[in-house]
Amino acid sequence: MDNQKSTRRFIALILALLIPLNFLVGAVAVAADAVNLVKNPSLEEGTVDATCFKRAGWGTEGNWNFVAGRLGGRAASVTLQGHTAGDRKLLQEESAQCAPSVVAGHGYTIQLWYKSTAPASLTLFRHSAQGWSYWGDIAQQAPAPDWTLATALTPAIPDGTDYISFGLSLGTDGTLATDDYSLTEIPAPTQNTSELIINGNLADGTPTPDCFMLAGWGNRQMATSLSNDVPPNSSAGTRSFAVNVTNYQSGDAKLIQSDGPGCAPAVTPGEQYDLKVDYKSTAAGPSGLTVFSHTAAGWQYWTDLKELPPAPGWTTGQARTPAIPSGVDRISFGVSIAGNGTVSTTHYSLVKYDAAGPPPTGGPDAVGSWETLSSQLPIRALHSTLLHDGRVLLIAGSGNNEPNFNAGTFRAVVWSPTTNVFKDIPVPYDMFCAGHVTLPDGKVLLAGGTQAYPTSNAGPTTFQGSKKSYYFDPADDTFHPLSDMAGAHWYPSLTKLGNGDIWSAGGLDEKAQGTVLTEMFDTSAMRWLPQNQVPQTWSFWGTYPHMFLLENGRMFYSGAHTFGNGLPGTGSSIYDWTTAQIWDVPGLRQKDLRDQAGSVFIGPVQDQKLMIVGGGNADGNTPGINLVDLIDLKQPSPHYVPGPDLPGPGKMYVNVLNLPDRTVLAANGAQLNRSGNIQTAAIYTPSTNSWKTVAADPVGRNYHSTSILLPDGRVAVLGSNPLDNSFEARISVYSPPYLFKGARPVITAAPSQIGYGQNVQIGVTGNVTAASLIPPMSQTHQTDTNARVVDLPLAGTGANRTAQIPSNHNLVPPGPYMLTVLSADGIPSVARWVWVS
């Protein structure tokens, strides 16, 4: 943790409740809205039968009826009694006019709602030049008394297939009702033009994929096969290659890049390369990520970069090579199986590691501009909160400095970005690694922190958490005491709810162990509730878990956190804090490399889309990744899908934040634990689902750096606490490209107090096309789970506009906000402070 001698002991508790996916509240995030390829999906058209659907099956006849639909209207129902053979199902009619059209090599998401008194099976049929044929049963569905979502991903569509049809099959006595059928195409991930592997998804070549060969040695028997069994959300045409080993006595077997023309990737001596491969393995022991090198003398074994543990499901293995030795011009790699079992692989990747990343192109109006201020931080600012008067509260506590802790020297300042003046603030206890959030009245709640540093004595050797809690009042620049939390927390997250109360969980307790205690702060009473008044999951959420409030009042844990591996299961989840229920969310890649990742809502919060960016693993000192995953949480069955990679090398300690033009800035970071700074920055545009490399912070920053959006639209970036435990005192300020594109619109009038559902009159200058609310940031450890951009629909023209305030408190929790307007050219105004209550 913060002390490098610490042993990072996290309690990975089994989740208290395992709830089926049908209870989830979001879905696949894509660059544009997915098109439902099913005609008459809600079965509302047609008299005797639903138009474009047919009753199908064989064996025992069924009794068919229309019944009440899931959202009104009607659904189709079939009942089997005295079943002896066969099944019954409702399918799309097998005709070119009705059956969904599909593209060979592409993948699709199937969804339909059902309720049933018996198990059912999700069944597929496909059409080719030879006609219609049964394709397979791809998912089993349990009985469900209430409407439940069945969802599955198809394999890649086989060559020659142009239509498919699907439905739920009832094959035993019972009643099955279905409604709201959906088939949508899975978007292909953005192509990485720096990729050095040819045919990395194994799409071409039979029986061995083109540019690959089977290698190995020893005494064992082998069998190989190509398959459409591939990881979810694979790109079009992806296949996997399986190597099955039996009667093993010695040696190994693996699929590697071949020596054919242009196949084994060319490399440069002295450079390093990042390699990845998706695999699953039933071998009893670990597999090796094995690399071979080529010189003028020929090919030879070079090294095993990493052991890959057995994995029943698709997992990504990755590593970075050492510097390529002199004389080596090509390399080849694969996953070695050295025992009885089967290893399947796909998605081979090799990319040159470049710490500099792609250079930004263009002037300040394209890439922005950085300034390093002459004034420096007087303290180790680990916690940064923008106050509603435009100043910034910076807290160090003991500042990750044990002599300060032993001396009782705890510090904080308030910084004025407009004057560069720092004001010292007395600090009553060690707020180092506390949680914090802006309350509805503009005060700042502080909770938890450090009770003790690690000791060399017997017992726990990590930091101990504190129960203490205070609030900071900008009116008197003073910390005021509050009741203690129910338990101690070091590295807790604090998320504001729609009613203004504060949810908190995560971190280490007073015994330096992972706490499973959930806390609630009652803002009306300004006190922490006792444990028995707060719904408890008794699950450990990790340290500084990234927990976001959703529009329906539930929460989304993005999978980003601080230190070590992700949580058990998929690593991401939806959580109903009112009932203490948790549901896994699938699709997050490399869940154990999301330590110190960034995550944030993208676009207006009304879209309920979110991204997770980069990350690494400080415990294993694993190099950071540049993977970006996206999720749309408005859909019935949410799961992450791959987004465009963050430009440049992978990194952890990524500062991500919303800009007022509704883009996302990602800056700073490092490739390894508190070392290897990566000085790159990029801006993500949700409407195009793409990144643009922009100017980078001239100051390298990693652990304990923070970033804050200022009311004038600039971004302040502060701090860094590298491995030698020094601290970066310089302050960087970024002016995004929109500040160089011309005259800014101006808010000439706006009420200071606004209410939910109100139409608010505002005065503006300029060609204004949009308005939004952004809460003041309160960030530490690359975490501000309360950040968001709230869209305010505008009406009117000219200098007087009417803005519509959302009525949903979960979208706009009460408190101070920065009101900005945006011109048609994407230029934001300076913000005006308003209060939502």
HELIX and SHEET records of a PDB file:
HELIX    1   1 LEU A   21  PHE A   23  5                                   3    
HELIX    2   2 PRO A  364  VAL A  367  1                                   4    
HELIX    3   3 GLU A  402  ALA A  407  1                                   6    
HELIX    4   4 GLN A  531  GLN A  533  5                                   3    
HELIX    5   5 LYS A  591  LEU A  593  5                                   3    
HELIX    6   6 VAL A  605  ASP A  607  5                                   3    
HELIX    7   7 PRO A  737  PHE A  740  5                                   4    
SHEET    1   A 5 PHE A  53  GLY A  59  0                                        
SHEET    2   A 5 GLY A  86  GLN A  92 -1                                        
SHEET    3   A 5 TYR A 163  LEU A 170 -1                                        
SHEET    4   A 5 ALA A 120  SER A 128 -1                                        
SHEET    5   A 5 GLY A 131  GLN A 141 -1                                        
SHEET    1   B 5 ASN A  63  ALA A  68  0                                        
SHEET    2   B 5 ARG A  74  LEU A  80 -1                                        
SHEET    3   B 5 GLY A 174  GLU A 185 -1                                        
SHEET    4   B 5 TYR A 108  SER A 116 -1                                        
SHEET    5   B 5 ALA A 144  LEU A 153 -1                                        
SHEET    1   C 2 PHE A 212  TRP A 217  0                                        
SHEET    2   C 2 ASP A 252  GLN A 257 -1                                        
SHEET    1   D 5 GLN A 221  SER A 227  0                                        
SHEET    2   D 5 SER A 240  THR A 246 -1                                        
SHEET    3   D 5 GLY A 341  LYS A 352 -1                                        
SHEET    4   D 5 TYR A 273  SER A 281 -1                                        
SHEET    5   D 5 ALA A 311  ARG A 320 -1                                        
SHEET    1   E 3 GLY A 298  LEU A 308  0                                        
SHEET    2   E 3 SER A 287  THR A 295 -1                                        
SHEET    3   E 3 ARG A 330  SER A 336 -1                                        
SHEET    1   F 4 SER A 369  GLN A 376  0                                        
SHEET    2   F 4 ARG A 730  SER A 735 -1                                        
SHEET    3   F 4 VAL A 715  LEU A 718 -1                                        
SHEET    4   F 4 THR A 706  LEU A 709 -1                                        
SHEET    1   G 5 VAL A 421  PRO A 426  0                                        
SHEET    2   G 5 ARG A 411  SER A 416 -1                                        
SHEET    3   G 5 VAL A 392  GLY A 397 -1                                        
SHEET    4   G 5 HIS A 383  LEU A 386 -1                                        
SHEET    5   G 5 SER A 778  GLN A 779 -1                                        
SHEET    1   H 4 GLY A 435  THR A 438  0                                        
SHEET    2   H 4 VAL A 444  ALA A 447 -1                                        
SHEET    3   H 4 SER A 469  ASP A 473 -1                                        
SHEET    4   H 4 THR A 478  PRO A 481 -1                                        
SHEET    1   I 2 THR A 450  ALA A 452  0                                        
SHEET    2   I 2 GLN A 464  GLY A 465 -1                                        
SHEET    1   J 4 SER A 493  LYS A 496  0                                        
SHEET    2   J 4 ILE A 502  ALA A 505 -1                                        
SHEET    3   J 4 GLU A 519  ASP A 522 -1                                        
SHEET    4   J 4 ARG A 527  TRP A 528 -1                                        
SHEET    1   K 4 MET A 547  LEU A 549  0                                        
SHEET    2   K 4 MET A 555  TYR A 557 -1                                        
SHEET    3   K 4 SER A 573  ASP A 576 -1                                        
SHEET    4   K 4 GLN A 581  ASP A 584 -1                                        
SHEET    1   L 4 GLY A 598  ILE A 602  0                                        
SHEET    2   L 4 LYS A 609  VAL A 613 -1                                        
SHEET    3   L 4 VAL A 628  ASP A 632 -1                                        
SHEET    4   L 4 VAL A 641  PRO A 642 -1                                        
SHEET    1   M 4 ASN A 655  ASN A 658  0                                        
SHEET    2   M 4 VAL A 664  ALA A 667 -1                                        
SHEET    3   M 4 ALA A 681  THR A 685 -1                                        
SHEET    4   M 4 SER A 690  VAL A 694 -1                                        
SHEET    1   N 2 ALA A 670  LEU A 672  0                                        
SHEET    2   N 2 SER A 675  ASN A 677 -1                                        
SHEET    1   O 4 VAL A 746  ALA A 749  0                                        
SHEET    2   O 4 ASN A 759  THR A 765 -1                                        
SHEET    3   O 4 ASN A 800  GLN A 804 -1                                        
SHEET    4   O 4 LEU A 794  ALA A 795 -1                                        
SHEET    1   P 5 GLN A 753  ILE A 754  0                                        
SHEET    2   P 5 ARG A 832  VAL A 836  1                                        
SHEET    3   P 5 GLY A 815  SER A 823 -1                                        
SHEET    4   P 5 VAL A 768  ILE A 774 -1                                        
SHEET    5   P 5 VAL A 790  LEU A 792 -1                                        
END                                                                             
